[in-house]
Amino acid sequence: MLNLMRLEFQKHKLATLIKGSVIAYLVILAFITLITIEAKSRGEFAFKDYNELFIIINTIVRGTFIVYAATLIAKFVIEEFKNKTITVLFMYPISRKKIIMAKLTIITIFTFININLANLFLSGIIVMLSNVYDLIPGTLTALSIFDNSIKILMHSFAATGMSLIPLFFGMRKFSVPTTIISSLIIVLIVCSNNGDASLNNIIFIPITLGIIGVYIAYLAIRKIDKVDLI
């Protein structure tokens, strides 16, 4: 399994994947920084406290990397089925299930790590800027950091599972656009945030969707031997 994952990283260039993640970090950072500074210039605060800041960052990060995961599914799986290039891999004396499992394992690990790293990086930078320029009202406490860390960890597990849902839609007709669009719909439904009104605040919903995503991946792996490549 590890050798298969290593080969996938070599084929799809790990450095390129990391570069895409870093660009996403910087774009989100620029957006959050811009709205906080713009609000400060008007004598206002963009966020009412640090808890709201962490919620907004987490929401944007999860939405971003659910879509990013869909692009990886399209690149690692859907395109290879569509272009029939995956038949080359299936000619090796390795089971189809292990090949697909290696691909999906890379995507899930990459997504989970990115969600947590992005939250840590972005929150840390904004907190440091706030300490210098007084961008966020209130005081950041150790209890607040701990509570938000637990929430981010739980949401990252759920979001990682959710990121696999587009696999179901993409595999139906081996459609890359369908894969990406389905991820955008998931983000619009789950990650939309209107003040305190958000489906994501009902923890049962993202966890359920995460379980559904994992189940979809399981079915894709189990049924891969029956997929017609002709």
C-alpha positions as CSV (number, residue, x, y, z in Angstrom):
1,M,0.0,0.0,0.0
2,L,2.8,2.4,0.9
3,N,4.6,1.7,-2.3
4,L,1.4,2.4,-4.3
5,M,0.9,5.7,-2.5
6,R,4.6,6.6,-3.2
7,L,4.1,5.9,-6.9
8,E,0.9,8.0,-6.9
9,F,2.8,10.9,-5.3
10,Q,5.5,10.6,-7.9
11,K,3.1,10.4,-10.8
12,H,1.0,13.4,-9.7
13,K,4.0,15.4,-8.2
14,L,3.7,15.9,-4.5
15,A,5.3,19.3,-4.8
16,T,2.5,20.5,-7.1
17,L,-0.1,19.3,-4.6
18,I,1.7,21.1,-1.8
19,K,2.0,24.3,-3.9
20,G,-1.7,24.3,-4.5
21,S,-2.3,24.0,-0.7
22,V,0.0,26.9,0.1
23,I,-1.6,29.1,-2.5
24,A,-5.0,28.3,-0.9
25,Y,-3.6,29.2,2.5
26,L,-2.3,32.5,1.3
27,V,-5.5,33.4,-0.6
28,I,-7.6,32.8,2.6
29,L,-5.1,34.7,4.7
30,A,-5.3,37.7,2.3
31,F,-9.1,37.6,2.4
32,I,-9.4,37.4,6.2
33,T,-6.6,40.1,6.7
34,L,-8.3,42.4,4.2
35,I,-11.7,42.3,5.8
36,T,-10.2,42.8,9.3
37,I,-8.0,45.7,8.3
38,E,-10.9,47.3,6.2
39,A,-13.2,47.1,9.2
40,K,-10.5,48.5,11.5
41,S,-10.0,51.5,9.1
42,R,-13.7,52.3,9.7
43,G,-13.3,52.1,13.5
44,E,-15.1,48.8,13.6
45,F,-14.3,45.1,14.2
46,A,-14.8,42.4,11.5
47,F,-15.4,39.8,14.2
48,K,-17.1,40.2,17.5
49,D,-14.5,38.0,19.3
50,Y,-11.9,35.3,18.7
51,N,-14.5,32.5,18.8
52,E,-16.2,34.0,15.8
53,L,-12.9,34.4,14.0
54,F,-12.0,30.8,14.5
55,I,-15.5,29.7,13.3
56,I,-15.2,31.8,10.1
57,I,-11.6,30.6,9.4
58,N,-12.7,26.9,10.0
59,T,-15.7,27.3,7.7
60,I,-13.7,28.8,4.8
61,V,-10.9,26.3,5.2
62,R,-13.3,23.3,5.2
63,G,-15.1,24.6,2.2
64,T,-11.9,25.2,0.3
65,F,-10.4,21.8,0.9
66,I,-13.6,19.9,0.3
67,V,-13.5,21.4,-3.2
68,Y,-9.8,20.8,-3.4
69,A,-10.3,17.1,-2.5
70,A,-12.9,16.9,-5.3
71,T,-10.2,18.2,-7.8
72,L,-7.9,15.5,-6.5
73,I,-10.6,12.8,-6.9
74,A,-11.1,14.1,-10.4
75,K,-7.3,14.0,-11.1
76,F,-6.4,10.7,-9.4
77,V,-9.5,8.7,-10.2
78,I,-12.1,10.1,-12.5
79,E,-9.8,11.3,-15.3
80,E,-7.9,8.1,-15.3
81,F,-11.2,6.1,-15.8
82,K,-12.4,8.6,-18.4
83,N,-9.2,8.5,-20.4
84,K,-8.8,4.7,-19.8
85,T,-5.2,5.3,-18.5
86,I,-6.1,3.4,-15.4
87,T,-6.1,0.2,-17.4
88,V,-2.3,0.4,-17.4
89,L,-2.3,0.2,-13.6
90,F,-4.9,-2.6,-13.7
91,M,-2.5,-4.7,-15.9
92,Y,0.0,-5.0,-13.0
93,P,-0.3,-8.0,-10.7
94,I,-1.9,-5.8,-8.0
95,S,-5.6,-5.9,-7.1
96,R,-7.8,-3.1,-8.3
97,K,-9.1,-2.6,-4.8
98,K,-5.6,-1.8,-3.5
99,I,-4.9,0.7,-6.3
100,I,-8.1,2.6,-5.6
101,M,-7.6,2.4,-1.9
102,A,-4.2,3.9,-2.2
103,K,-5.5,6.8,-4.3
104,L,-8.4,7.5,-1.9
105,T,-6.1,7.2,1.2
106,I,-3.8,9.8,-0.2
107,I,-6.7,12.2,-0.8
108,T,-8.2,11.7,2.7
109,I,-4.9,12.1,4.5
110,F,-4.0,15.1,2.4
111,T,-7.4,16.7,3.0
112,F,-7.3,16.1,6.8
113,I,-3.8,17.4,7.2
114,N,-4.5,20.5,5.1
115,I,-7.7,21.4,7.1
116,N,-5.9,21.2,10.4
117,L,-2.6,22.9,9.2
118,A,-4.6,25.7,7.5
119,N,-6.6,26.4,10.6
120,L,-3.5,26.5,12.7
121,F,-1.5,28.7,10.3
122,L,-4.3,31.2,9.6
123,S,-5.5,31.5,13.2
124,G,-1.9,31.9,14.4
125,I,-1.1,34.7,11.9
126,I,-4.4,36.6,12.5
127,V,-3.9,36.3,16.3
128,M,-0.4,37.7,16.0
129,L,-1.6,40.5,13.8
130,S,-4.4,41.3,16.3
131,N,-1.9,41.5,19.1
132,V,0.0,44.2,17.2
133,Y,-2.9,46.1,15.6
134,D,-5.8,45.3,17.9
135,L,-7.9,43.7,15.1
136,I,-10.1,41.4,17.3
137,P,-11.9,42.5,20.4
138,G,-11.7,40.6,23.7
139,T,-9.1,38.4,25.2
140,L,-7.9,35.0,23.8
141,T,-7.9,32.5,26.7
142,A,-6.4,29.0,27.0
143,L,-9.9,27.6,27.4
144,S,-11.1,29.2,24.2
145,I,-8.1,27.8,22.3
146,F,-8.8,24.3,23.7
147,D,-12.5,24.4,22.9
148,N,-12.0,25.6,19.4
149,S,-9.2,23.0,18.8
150,I,-11.5,20.2,19.7
151,K,-14.2,21.6,17.4
152,I,-11.8,22.0,14.5
153,L,-10.5,18.5,15.0
154,M,-14.1,17.1,14.9
155,H,-15.1,19.2,11.9
156,S,-11.9,18.2,10.1
157,F,-12.8,14.5,10.4
158,A,-16.3,15.2,9.2
159,A,-15.1,17.3,6.3
160,T,-12.6,14.7,5.2
161,G,-15.4,12.2,5.0
162,M,-17.6,14.6,3.2
163,S,-14.9,15.3,0.7
164,L,-15.4,11.7,-0.6
165,I,-19.1,12.2,-1.5
166,P,-18.3,13.7,-5.0
167,L,-16.7,10.3,-5.8
168,F,-20.2,8.8,-6.1
169,F,-21.4,11.4,-8.6
170,G,-18.1,11.5,-10.6
171,M,-17.9,7.7,-11.0
172,R,-21.4,7.4,-12.5
173,K,-20.4,8.7,-15.9
174,F,-16.7,9.4,-15.2
175,S,-17.4,13.1,-15.3
176,V,-14.9,15.6,-13.9
177,P,-17.3,18.6,-14.0
178,T,-19.9,16.6,-12.1
179,T,-17.3,15.7,-9.5
180,I,-16.4,19.4,-8.9
181,I,-19.9,20.7,-9.1
182,S,-21.1,18.2,-6.5
183,S,-18.4,19.3,-4.1
184,L,-19.5,23.0,-4.6
185,I,-23.1,22.0,-3.8
186,I,-21.9,20.2,-0.6
187,V,-20.0,23.3,0.5
188,L,-22.9,25.6,-0.2
189,I,-25.3,23.5,1.8
190,V,-23.0,22.6,4.8
191,C,-20.5,25.4,5.0
192,S,-22.7,28.4,4.4
193,N,-22.8,30.6,7.5
194,N,-25.3,33.3,8.3
195,G,-24.4,34.5,11.7
196,D,-25.2,31.7,14.1
197,A,-27.5,30.0,11.6
198,S,-25.6,27.2,9.9
199,L,-26.2,23.5,9.3
200,N,-22.6,22.9,10.4
201,N,-23.6,24.0,13.9
202,I,-25.8,20.9,14.1
203,I,-22.9,18.5,14.6
204,F,-25.0,15.5,13.7
205,I,-25.3,16.8,10.1
206,P,-21.6,17.1,9.1
207,I,-20.8,13.8,11.0
208,T,-23.6,12.0,9.1
209,L,-22.4,13.4,5.8
210,G,-18.8,12.4,6.7
211,I,-20.0,8.8,7.4
212,I,-21.8,8.8,4.1
213,G,-18.6,9.9,2.3
214,V,-16.6,7.1,3.9
215,Y,-19.3,4.6,3.0
216,I,-19.3,5.8,-0.6
217,A,-15.5,5.3,-0.7
218,Y,-16.0,1.8,0.7
219,L,-18.5,0.9,-2.0
220,A,-16.3,2.3,-4.7
221,I,-13.4,0.1,-3.5
222,R,-15.6,-3.0,-3.1
223,K,-17.3,-2.7,-6.5
224,I,-14.2,-1.7,-8.5
225,D,-13.7,-5.2,-9.9
226,K,-17.1,-4.8,-11.6
227,V,-16.4,-1.5,-13.3
228,D,-16.4,-1.8,-17.1
229,L,-13.4,-0.1,-18.6
230,I,-14.2,-0.9,-22.3
